[in-house]
């Protein structure tokens, strides 16, 4: 029964995510008929049919954005879910703990030095891990890792790396790199190409598969270190592996779309309300809900005020801030009982 429930969650989530991506490709300043999208997809994948007159718009512009949105949302949803479980902190997320800002600073350094996609990912990952290690080292006391200390230290780390990113922008003289950096800070899928996805999408898929193999370990980590050890889990090794995977996924999301706020925070809470706390269903639900949210947010970002495009992080923040306040209110009410 548990296996069937997990499979059902994953299948339904994937179907809804693909449907959302299909809707995104059809939507925009230039409305594209569903038949044209279907014909171009069949032609692109070598399944017959002739390309439509909207072939360039569909295949070269909108489809990469939809695929990129799926990658970014699924990566951030999984990363936020893992961090909340590992740290037993309901408001842990890549942006709250500063790992996303660290990855963003690393990616901007790579942009300033003109490295390729692999170099950008490597720099983002190193800075993301550095931010995480600093947060854990500074927040940990002699015997525990207090929730409040992790959050406060993470926010300080986020501000530090944001300031470093702004400082880097201030001292950059290359106009092309400067333009990319400023747009990077706002987040968006405006620049995504198939060449980028050829590097980042397979890596995201592999990382997500590794995450889905750790559902039982995350269930044990979520109950506490001492209890997990008594049940036979190698807490230090598995916890380190989860942290590294979280930073990898965050770095991939940042390399694809720049800074995208609140997705890793609110998506796991929404998934938990839908499927419960067990990770065999919670992780797939977080992955799929994150993908749906980012694709829909990107659709809004490019259609709400054409021909201008709203930064993606503005849209996700307008959704995320009210949800974050509701989460804080619920936590406060729970503690007062």
C-alpha positions as CSV (number, residue, x, y, z in Angstrom):
1,X,0.0,0.0,0.0
2,X,2.8,2.4,0.9
3,X,4.5,1.7,-2.5
4,X,1.3,2.3,-4.3
5,X,0.7,5.6,-2.5
6,X,4.2,6.8,-3.3
7,X,3.8,5.8,-6.9
8,X,0.4,7.6,-7.1
9,X,1.8,10.8,-5.7
10,X,4.8,10.7,-8.1
11,X,2.7,9.9,-11.2
12,X,0.0,12.5,-10.4
13,X,2.7,15.1,-9.6
14,X,4.6,14.4,-12.9
15,X,1.4,14.6,-14.9
16,X,0.4,17.9,-13.4
17,X,3.9,19.3,-13.8
18,X,4.0,18.4,-17.5
19,X,0.5,19.8,-18.0
20,X,1.7,23.1,-16.3
21,X,4.7,23.2,-18.6
22,X,2.5,22.6,-21.7
23,X,0.2,25.5,-20.5
24,X,3.2,27.7,-20.1
25,X,4.4,27.0,-23.6
26,X,1.0,27.9,-25.0
27,X,0.7,31.1,-23.0
28,X,2.4,34.5,-23.6
29,X,2.2,37.8,-25.4
30,X,1.8,35.7,-28.5
31,X,-0.9,33.0,-27.8
32,X,0.0,29.7,-29.5
33,X,-2.6,27.1,-30.3
34,X,-2.4,23.8,-28.5
35,X,-2.3,22.0,-31.9
36,X,0.9,24.0,-32.9
37,X,2.6,23.1,-29.7
38,X,1.8,19.4,-30.1
39,X,2.9,19.4,-33.7
40,X,6.2,21.1,-32.9
41,X,6.9,18.8,-30.0
42,X,6.2,15.7,-32.2
43,X,8.5,17.2,-34.9
44,X,11.3,18.0,-32.4
45,X,11.3,14.5,-30.9
46,X,11.3,12.9,-34.4
47,X,7.8,11.5,-34.1
48,X,6.6,12.9,-37.4
49,X,4.6,16.0,-38.4
50,X,5.7,19.3,-39.9
51,X,6.8,22.3,-37.8
52,X,4.3,25.0,-37.3
53,X,4.8,28.7,-38.1
54,X,5.5,29.3,-34.3
55,X,8.3,26.7,-34.3
56,X,11.0,29.2,-33.2
57,X,8.9,30.7,-30.4
58,X,7.8,27.3,-29.1
59,X,11.0,25.2,-29.4
60,X,13.8,27.8,-29.0
61,X,12.2,30.3,-26.5
62,X,9.3,28.9,-24.5
63,X,10.1,25.2,-24.2
64,X,13.6,25.7,-22.7
65,X,12.0,28.1,-20.2
66,X,9.4,25.5,-19.2
67,X,12.1,22.8,-18.9
68,X,14.3,25.1,-16.9
69,X,11.4,26.0,-14.6
70,X,10.7,22.4,-14.0
71,X,14.4,21.8,-13.0
72,X,14.6,24.9,-10.8
73,X,11.4,24.3,-9.0
74,X,12.0,20.6,-8.4
75,X,15.5,21.3,-7.1
76,X,14.5,24.0,-4.7
77,X,11.5,22.0,-3.5
78,X,13.6,18.9,-2.8
79,X,16.4,21.0,-1.2
80,X,14.0,22.8,1.2
81,X,12.3,19.6,2.2
82,X,15.7,18.0,3.0
83,X,16.9,21.0,5.0
84,X,13.7,21.2,7.1
85,X,13.9,17.5,7.9
86,X,17.6,17.3,8.6
87,X,17.7,20.4,10.8
88,X,14.2,19.8,12.2
89,X,13.5,23.4,11.5
90,X,10.2,24.3,9.8
91,X,11.5,27.5,8.3
92,X,14.8,26.1,7.0
93,X,15.3,26.7,3.2
94,X,18.2,27.6,0.9
95,X,17.4,31.3,1.0
96,X,16.8,31.4,4.8
97,X,20.1,29.6,5.5
98,X,22.1,31.6,3.0
99,X,23.1,28.7,0.8
100,X,21.2,30.1,-2.2
101,X,22.9,33.5,-1.7
102,X,26.3,31.8,-1.4
103,X,25.6,29.9,-4.6
104,X,24.6,33.1,-6.3
105,X,27.8,34.8,-5.2
106,X,29.8,31.9,-6.6
107,X,28.0,32.0,-9.9
108,X,28.5,35.7,-10.2
109,X,32.2,35.3,-9.5
110,X,32.2,32.8,-12.4
111,X,30.4,35.2,-14.6
112,X,33.0,37.9,-13.8
113,X,35.8,35.6,-14.7
114,X,34.0,34.3,-17.8
115,X,34.0,30.6,-17.0
116,X,31.8,28.1,-18.7
117,X,28.7,26.3,-17.4
118,X,30.7,23.6,-15.4
119,X,32.9,26.3,-13.9
120,X,29.9,28.3,-12.9
121,X,28.3,25.3,-11.2
122,X,31.6,24.4,-9.4
123,X,31.9,28.0,-8.0
124,X,28.3,28.1,-7.0
125,X,28.6,24.7,-5.2
126,X,31.7,25.7,-3.3
127,X,30.2,28.9,-2.0
128,X,27.0,27.2,-1.2
129,X,28.8,24.6,0.9
130,X,30.9,27.3,2.5
131,X,27.7,29.2,3.6
132,X,26.2,26.0,5.0
133,X,29.3,25.1,6.9
134,X,29.6,28.6,8.4
135,X,26.0,28.5,9.5
136,X,26.3,25.1,11.2
137,X,29.6,26.0,12.8
138,X,28.5,29.4,14.2
139,X,25.0,28.2,15.3
140,X,26.1,25.0,17.0
141,X,26.5,25.0,20.8
142,X,28.4,22.5,22.8
143,X,25.6,20.0,23.0
144,X,23.0,21.0,20.4
145,X,22.0,23.0,17.3
146,X,19.3,25.4,18.4
147,X,16.6,26.2,15.8
148,X,16.7,29.9,16.6
149,X,20.4,30.1,16.3
150,X,20.4,28.4,12.9
151,X,17.8,30.8,11.5
152,X,19.4,33.9,12.8
153,X,22.9,32.8,11.7
154,X,21.5,31.8,8.3
155,X,19.9,35.1,7.8
156,X,23.1,36.9,8.7
157,X,24.9,34.6,6.2
158,X,22.3,35.5,3.5
159,X,22.9,39.2,4.1
160,X,26.7,38.7,4.0
161,X,26.7,37.0,0.6
162,X,24.1,39.4,-0.8
163,X,26.4,42.2,0.2
164,X,29.3,40.5,-1.4
165,X,27.3,40.0,-4.6
166,X,26.4,43.7,-4.6
167,X,30.0,44.6,-4.0
168,X,31.1,42.4,-6.9
169,X,28.6,44.2,-9.2
170,X,30.0,47.6,-8.0
171,X,33.5,46.7,-9.0
172,X,32.8,44.9,-12.3
173,X,33.7,47.0,-15.3
174,X,32.8,44.5,-18.0
175,X,29.4,45.8,-19.3
176,X,28.2,42.4,-20.6
177,X,29.1,40.7,-17.3
178,X,27.6,43.6,-15.3
179,X,24.3,43.3,-17.2
180,X,24.1,39.5,-16.6
181,X,24.9,40.0,-12.9
182,X,22.1,42.5,-12.4
183,X,19.6,40.4,-14.1
184,X,20.9,37.3,-12.2
185,X,20.1,39.0,-8.9
186,X,16.4,39.3,-9.9
187,X,16.2,35.7,-11.0
188,X,14.6,34.6,-14.2
189,X,14.6,32.1,-17.1
190,X,15.0,34.7,-19.8
191,X,18.5,33.6,-20.7
192,X,18.0,29.8,-20.7
193,X,19.2,27.8,-23.7
194,X,19.3,24.2,-24.7
195,X,23.1,24.3,-24.3
196,X,22.7,25.2,-20.6
197,X,20.0,22.6,-20.1
198,X,22.2,19.9,-21.7
199,X,24.6,20.4,-18.7
200,X,22.2,21.3,-15.9
201,X,19.1,19.2,-16.5
202,X,20.7,15.7,-16.5
203,X,22.7,16.7,-13.3
204,X,19.4,17.8,-11.7
205,X,17.7,14.6,-12.6
206,X,20.6,12.5,-11.2
207,X,20.6,14.5,-7.9
208,X,16.8,14.1,-7.6
209,X,17.0,10.4,-8.1
210,X,19.7,10.2,-5.3
211,X,17.4,12.3,-3.1
212,X,14.5,9.9,-3.7
213,X,16.6,7.0,-2.6
214,X,17.1,8.7,0.8
215,X,13.5,8.9,2.0
216,X,13.9,6.4,4.8
217,X,17.1,8.1,6.0
218,X,15.3,11.5,6.1
219,X,12.4,10.0,8.1
220,X,15.0,8.8,10.7
221,X,17.0,12.1,10.6
222,X,13.7,14.0,11.2
223,X,13.1,12.4,14.6
224,X,16.5,13.5,16.0
225,X,20.1,12.4,16.1
226,X,20.0,10.2,19.2
227,X,16.9,8.3,18.2
228,X,18.2,7.9,14.6
229,X,21.5,6.5,16.0
230,X,19.6,4.0,18.2
231,X,17.7,2.8,15.2
232,X,21.0,2.1,13.4
233,X,21.4,5.1,11.2
234,X,24.9,6.5,10.6
235,X,23.8,10.0,11.4
236,X,26.9,11.9,10.6
237,X,27.5,10.2,7.2
238,X,23.9,10.4,6.1
239,X,23.5,13.9,7.4
240,X,26.6,15.1,5.5
241,X,25.4,13.4,2.3
242,X,22.0,15.1,2.6
243,X,23.7,18.5,3.1
244,X,25.9,18.0,0.1
245,X,22.9,17.0,-2.1
246,X,20.9,20.0,-0.8
247,X,23.8,22.3,-1.8
248,X,24.2,20.6,-5.2
249,X,20.5,21.1,-6.0
250,X,20.5,24.7,-4.8
251,X,23.6,25.4,-6.9
252,X,21.9,23.9,-10.0
253,X,18.8,26.0,-9.5
254,X,20.9,29.1,-9.1
255,X,22.9,28.4,-12.1
256,X,19.8,28.0,-14.2
257,X,17.6,30.8,-12.9
258,X,19.6,33.0,-10.6
259,X,18.1,34.0,-7.2
260,X,14.6,32.6,-6.7
261,X,13.2,33.2,-3.3
262,X,10.7,31.3,-1.0
263,X,10.2,28.2,-3.2
264,X,12.3,26.0,-0.9
265,X,10.5,27.4,2.1
266,X,6.8,27.2,1.3
267,X,6.6,24.2,-1.0
268,X,7.5,21.5,1.6
269,X,4.8,22.9,3.9
270,X,2.2,22.7,1.2
271,X,3.3,19.2,0.3
272,X,3.2,18.2,4.0
273,X,-0.4,19.3,4.2
274,X,-1.3,17.3,1.1
275,X,0.5,14.0,1.8
276,X,1.7,14.0,5.4
277,X,5.2,14.0,6.9
278,X,6.6,10.7,5.6
279,X,9.2,11.3,3.0
280,X,8.3,8.5,0.7
281,X,5.4,10.8,-0.4
282,X,6.6,14.1,0.9
283,X,9.7,14.3,-1.2
284,X,8.0,13.5,-4.5
285,X,5.2,15.9,-3.7
286,X,7.7,18.7,-2.9
287,X,9.6,18.1,-6.1
288,X,6.5,18.2,-8.2
289,X,4.9,21.2,-6.4
290,X,8.1,23.1,-6.7
291,X,8.3,22.5,-10.4
292,X,4.6,23.6,-10.9
293,X,5.1,26.7,-8.8
294,X,8.2,28.0,-10.7
295,X,6.8,27.2,-14.1
296,X,3.6,29.1,-13.2
297,X,5.5,32.0,-11.7
298,X,7.7,32.3,-14.8
299,X,4.6,32.3,-17.0
300,X,3.2,35.2,-14.9
301,X,6.6,37.0,-15.0
302,X,6.7,37.1,-18.8
303,X,2.9,37.7,-19.4
304,X,1.8,40.2,-16.7
305,X,3.3,43.3,-18.3
306,X,4.4,42.6,-21.9
307,X,6.8,43.3,-23.5
308,X,8.5,43.9,-20.2
309,X,9.4,40.9,-18.0
310,X,9.0,40.9,-14.2
311,X,11.9,39.3,-12.3
312,X,11.0,35.8,-11.3
313,X,12.0,36.3,-7.6
314,X,9.5,39.2,-7.4
315,X,6.6,36.9,-8.4
316,X,7.7,34.1,-6.0
317,X,8.2,36.6,-3.2
318,X,4.7,38.0,-3.7
319,X,3.4,34.5,-3.3
320,X,5.9,33.4,-0.6
321,X,5.8,36.3,1.9
322,X,2.1,35.8,2.8
323,X,2.6,32.1,3.0
324,X,5.7,32.6,5.2
325,X,3.7,34.9,7.6
326,X,1.0,32.2,7.8
327,X,3.6,29.6,8.6
328,X,5.1,31.8,11.4
329,X,1.6,32.4,12.8
330,X,0.8,28.6,12.8
331,X,4.2,27.9,14.6
332,X,3.5,30.6,17.2
333,X,0.0,29.2,17.8
334,X,1.4,25.7,18.2
335,X,4.0,26.8,20.7
336,X,1.4,28.8,22.8
337,X,-0.8,25.6,23.3
